[in-house]
Amino acid sequence: METEVLTAEKPFDFQFFYRIRERTLGRVMSKMKRFLGRYIEQRLIELGFTDFKASYIAFLGNLEEHGITNNELAKRAGVTKQAMSKIVKLLEDDGYIYTVKSERDSRSSQIFINERGKQLMVAVYNCTEEIRDKFHRIAGYEQVEQMIDTMVLLVREIEKDTGPLTGIHCSS
């Protein structure tokens, strides 16, 4: 689809924006993100994870098998150490992770995923595969996989210029 060039000299054209808004990248991405979050949260509730928000997935996804510090987790997620401490406390209170005081630095703890957290990650994976299957039925396998390949390519190239796109906004 060829895009029309707008200039400030022309009068503002609402009709033009009405015609193109369905295909604006921000609108499409925003709607997809909302769909994914709602779908995953609803499925997780059905699977018994009633205290988990989809916005926390990125935090669990950054955990390491041999533990990670709050500072490193905050850096990866693109949030402040204070915000990460709050999320860590919530996830620990809800039984998805546990912390162990560092032997080298008593001010620091290592954060680990526990069995409930692992079960949750498996459930999240299964939910995302359900969504992928739904998309395959709607648009076809090849188109969906090509879309994902294209998005991965775009993210990799953008991150070469900007660094990791890890900023996560979460509300509790």
Secondary structure by P-SEA (a helix, b strand, c coil): cbbbbbcccccccaaaaaacccccaaaaaaaaaaaaaaaaaaaaaaaccccccccaaaaaaacccccccaaaaaaaacccaaaaaaaaaaaaaacccccccccccccbbbbbbcaaaaaaaaaaaaaaaaaaaaaaaaccaaaaaaaaaaaaaaaaaaaaccccccbbbbcc
